[in-house]
Amino acid sequence: MSPSKTAFIGLGVMGSPMAGHLVKSGHKVTVFNRTPAKAEAWCEEYGGERAATPAQAAAEADFVFICVGNDEDVRAVALGDTGALAGMAAGAVLVDHSTVSAHLARELAEAAGACDVGFLDAPVSGGQAGAENGALTIMVGGEEAVFERAAPVMDAYARAVTLMGPAGSGQLTKMVNQITVAGLIEALAEGLAFAVNAGLDAKKVVDVISKGAAQSWQMENRAGTMLEGEFDFGFAVDWMRKDLDICLEEAKRNGSELPVAELVNRFYEEIQKAGGGRRDTSSLIGRLPRGNGVEK
Amino acid sequence: MSPSKTAFIGLGVMGSPMAGHLVKSGHKVTVFNRTPAKAEAWCEEYGGERAATPAQAAAEADFVFICVGNDEDVRAVALGDTGALAGMAAGAVLVDHSTVSAHLARELAEAAGACDVGFLDAPVSGGQAGAENGALTIMVGGEEAVFERAAPVMDAYARAVTLMGPAGSGQLTKMVNQITVAGLIEALAEGLAFAVNAGLDAKKVVDVISKGAAQSWQMENRAGTMLEGEFDFGFAVDWMRKDLDICLEEAKRNGSELPVAELVNRFYEEIQKAGGGRRDTSSLIGRLPRGNGVEK
């Protein structure tokens, strides 16, 4: 992989280490962040350059990566006079790593196409640890030729990069992931809270049932902390709510029914209202009655 | 393990191969089944003996195993004049492998104790394949001394036999398993149906997301058949409904809330009413709209 000129927009808990991996892989990286202090700190740590606007960051880049919060945030840094697209040269590629709606992905693909710029929607999974260890899973929507050019650059922070279909397909795949994870965590939470209320040794129960049909990544990685009432880590309820809102809106559009995802979204809303929005998604167990032992 | 005199009551899809494994391990086995033809067929295949009542089957046995349907079925073969307990000698052990209520388990433990007979509630997981391959997971409630005597005999058909606590703890552990599995399958079904409706290659989606936080035994073992609409195998909806009813009743007793398990139980009820009671539990996907491809 020959070094490329890149721009990275959005230096949060995900974007900051991802952009760092680009530097470590030998790419030239120019960054932009809405809070300039974060971009300054990033440049001190990794030695890249800092731009005053997304358009300026993108001006010289062959590949521009965005990793911000929601649809509105992506629009703000991608579109308009100071947005990334305004600065990009024909033939360059814009990649959006944010988890946003599929229709925004299609809109950006169209806007990019009008500027002769390639576009990929490329949400990630693997969390902060995956970003730090360069082991993210990336689900990509877009054209194959564009994908082939950008995938080797994304390898800097990915364990797997897969083209799922045309523009929007990356976002839709991420939605399937979030729908499945949300219901799965609630099912695990209900089982664990029941175990506690039944007076069982819940950790022993997990040891036994994780060998069979109840096994899941969530059970192996979260049951212990759920039983300890530890939620100050991981993927925040606030982010999951944003993602589930996107899923539920898309479900209306494509005719899907998501009764459990909808219910779990309401449970997360309760947790937010009770001040738990920054807690890990496994904090679903916190709203279930548990007769003894577990901190609420 | 020295050979024991055993009795096995209930030769269904689980009990029949389990009793067969006892013969293969060198134990003497006398069987009883409500439908005598099944007992005859079993004796022809495995060469054990057949009794006219549970009491007669149990008369000479050091260990008596029951594997039938619900609370009522267990009462019918364990209690009363012709029930197993009536025939058992002091010092023998009664083991119930059926999935039933925890209060029946405690009641049987008391009734057995009054006859100086040991009792273990010992529901299994691993399904028909686990029974046939002698690879069941057995969750046991009862006294440790009784468990120590019976566990080596159960090894004939088990991969793991674990004492979970006093009488009833085996059943309660199995309930945790079923609660978790029920919600997990629905979450997976919602994700897969959404993938289909979104026009994604759903198998490719499974390949990608099964590497991370959405991974589960159900995803690895059932997503493929769910997408193909194959449900004529596995663990029947009728059995899961019976188990979930037990879970929901116990939840009322111990103060647990099971919103998703309750919802999924209603979905299974719908499937039963539509004539799908014998289908595998993964048939939950069958009641969700899927725009293209999957057989309803």
Interface residues (C-beta under 8 A of the other chain):
Chain A: A102 S125 G126 G127 T137 M139 R159 A160 T162 M164 G165 S169 L172 T173 M175 V176 N177 I179 T180 V181 A182 G183 L184 E186 A187 L188 E190 G191 L192 A193 F194 A195 N197 A198 G199 L200 D201 A202 K204 V205 D207 V208 I209 K211 G212 A213 A214 Q215 S216 W217 Q218 M219 N221 F235 C247 E250 A251 N254 G255 S256 E257 L258 P259 V260 A261 L263 V264 F267 L288 P289 G291
Chain B: A102 S125 G126 G127 T137 M139 R159 A160 T162 M164 G165 S169 L172 T173 M175 V176 N177 I179 T180 V181 A182 G183 L184 E186 A187 L188 E190 G191 L192 A193 F194 A195 N197 A198 G199 L200 D201 K204 V205 D207 V208 I209 K211 G212 A213 A214 Q215 S216 W217 Q218 M219 N221 F235 C247 E250 A251 N254 G255 S256 E257 L258 P259 V260 A261 L263 V264 F267 L288 P289 G291
